[in-house]
């Protein structure tokens, strides 16, 4: 009898715990849900296409460099064998702006909250934090591969400004530390978008429902001859699943196998 009473009390405790957990989850969802006038961008997305056909993932047309940018990048290529030692092959994070399209089939997840939107990319496990609380990039904030991003809503469009991106001298979108990106994210019905896919030699994918549009405008007053250089990227919703990118583990193990450890000789 005492055992049955104890089990009954335990069941009530569990029920109360799960009820409290459910109420907490509902409260958290309500607090983090976007306002009615703002679209819900949350979920997992995969790139469908960009508007520079000819390369599956890496955009083949880049902004024109000015004399300074040309000199800096030429010196880097002359000094290092980047053709046979590509950064991606060594698991160097793509950073901005490449992380937004050079995702090699990897998914990205958008976590939307009122004061911050977080973008998690499978590629190199990179993340972007887009602050929506009106703050500016602190002067003391260090440059980093994805920079520092702030955002605001312009009606149903999310406008993101990114600065403090680490200088990149190697091929594929080189830029100085004055590189600046403005993105405009919005949802659109797939039927209203010219879906071409990424390859001219393959039929375009059939997509229904909404797609996410990212209109990117890039400037670099130190290295770019072009101003307001634009690239548009289209993403579609994927299943709500994300994987990890553990490329660096393979490189580490390869180095371990190559170098090895000297085993001391056994005493005679």
N, C-alpha and C positions, 0 to 999 in steps of 0.2 A: 504493500500500500504506500509506504513512504517513498519507494522508488518511483511509483507511478506519479505521485504528487510532485516529486523532484523533476521528473521528465516533463510534466505539464507546465511547471514554472519555467523550465528552460525553454520550452516551445514558445511560451508567451514572451519571454525575454528576446528570443530570436525574432519573433514577429514584430515586436516593438522596435528592435534594431533595424530590421529591413524597412519598416514603415518610415522610421526617421531618416534612413539613408535615401529612400525614394523622395521624401519631401525635400531633403537637402539638394538632391539632384535637380528636382523641378525648380527650386529656388535659384540654383546656380544657372540653369539654362535660361530662366527668365531674366536674370541679371545680365547675362552675356549675350542675349539675343539682340540682333540689330534692330534699330528703330524701324517702324512700319514703312517709312519713306526711303529706307536704304535697302538695297538688295542684299540677299544672303549669299556671300561668296564662299562660305565655308564648305569644306569637302576636299576630296582628292581629285586632282586634275592632271591631264596628260597633254602634251603639245600635239596639235594636229598639223600645224603649218606655220611658217612665217612668210613674209612677202618678198623673199629673195630666193626664188626657186633655183635649184641646181646643186644643192648639198643637203643630205638627209638631216643633219643636225646643225652643222656649223655654217653660219651665214657667210656666203662667199664674197659679198660686196661690203666693204667697210668704208668709213669716212676717209676722205683724202687728208693726208698729213701735210702740215706746213713744213718749212725748212728745218725748224727745230725738231719736230717730231720725226721727220725723215732721218736726220742725223743721229738722233738718239737710238732709234730702232735699228738702223743700219750698223751702228757700232756694236750693238748687242749681238746681232746675228753674225757679225764678223768674228766676234770673240768666242761664241759658244756654238756647238753643233746642235742646234735646236731641231734640225730636220730629223736626226736619228735619235734624239733624246727629247721627245715631246713632253711637255709639262703634264698633260693628262695621263700619260703612261706611267708617271711617277706619283700619281694620286694627288697632284697639286689641285687645290680647290679652284673651280672655274671663276668664282667671284662675279661681280657685276661688270658688264651687263650679260655675260655669256650664260650665267646660271639660269637666266630666264628663257633661253631657247636651246642652248647646247646641252640638253639634258639626256641625250642619248637614249630616249625611250623611258627614262626614269620618271616616276611620278613626283608630284609636289602636292603638299597638303596645305590648305589655308585654314587657319584657326582664327575666327573673327570674334573679337570682343569690342565693347564700346571704346575703350581707351587704348587698345593695341591690337594690331592684326599681325599674326605670326605666319610666316611662310616657311615650311619645312620641305626641303628637297631631298629625294633619295640620293641624288648625285653628290658624292663626297659628304653626305650628311650635313649639307650646309643649311643654315637658317637665316632668315631675315626678320627683323622686328620693326614694324612700321608703327611709330608712336602717333596716336590720334588725339593726344591731350593738349596740343598747342605748343609743345616745347620746341626748342631749336637745338641743333647740334651743338653740344658744349665745345668751347674752344679747346678744352683739355682732352677731348675724346680722341683716341688714336685712330689713324687710318687703318682700315681693315679691308679684306677682299670684297665684302659685300657692302661696305660703306655704312653710313648712318642714314636711316630713312624716317621721314615724317609724312603724315598723311592727313587728308581732309576730304570731306564729302562735298562734291559739287553736284547737287541734285542726286541722281542715281549713279554718278560716276565717282570712283575713288581716285583721287589725285595724289600721287606719291612723289616726293622729291628726295633724291639720294645724293649725298656728298660724302667727303672723307673716304673715298675709295683709294686703296693702296695703288701707287704707281705700278704700271705693268709695261715693261719694255719689250717683251717677247712678241712673236707673231700672234695673230688672232686678237683683234681689238686692243692694241696697245693704247695706253692713255697715261696722262700725267696725274699728279695728285689734285689737279684742279678740275678733274672730270666731274660732270654734273648730269644727272639723268632725271627726267620728269616722265612718269608713267600715268596713263589714264586707263583704269580697269573698269569694265562694264560688261553686263550680260546682254546677249542678243540671241534671237531665235536663229537656229542653224539654217533655217530655210531662207533667211535674209542675207546669208553670208556665202560668198563664192568659195566653196570648199574645193581646193585643188590638191590637198595633200602636200607631201614634201618632194615628190619625184614626178617629173614629167612622163617618165616611162612606165608609170603604174597608175591604175585607176584610182580616183580619189575615194576616200572612205565615206560611207553613208552614215550620216550623223543626224539624229533627231533631238528635239528639245533645245535647251539653251547651251550656248558656248560662252566661254569667257574670252573677251578681247582685251589685249594689252597693247596700247599705243605708246611706244617709247620714243622720246625725243632726247637726243644726246648732244652735249656740247663739251668741248675742251678748249678753252681760249689759249692754252699754252702749246698744244700740239696739233690741233685740227684746223685744216683749211676750210672744211665744211662747217656750217652753222646749222643748228636745228636739224640734225640728221635723224631721220625717222625710220623706225622699224615697227611693224605690227605683227603680233604673235597671237595665234588662236589656240585655245585649249578646250578640251572636252572633259566631261565628268567621267571618272573611273570608279570602279568598285572601291569601297572604303577600306582599302588595305595599303599598307606601306611596308617596304623592306629596308634593311640596312645595307649600306655600301661598305664592305670590309676589304676593299682593294689593298689598303696599306698592309693588311696582315700578310698577304701573299708576298709583297715586296720584302717585308721584315723576315719572313721565313726563308726566302731565297737568299737574303744576305747571311742569315744564320747558317744555312747549308753551305754557302760558298766559303765563308771564313772559317767556320769550325772552331774547335778549341783543342789546343795541344794537350794530350793526355800524358801526364808525367810517367816516365818509365818506372816500372816496378823495381824496387831494390833487389839486388841479387843476394 
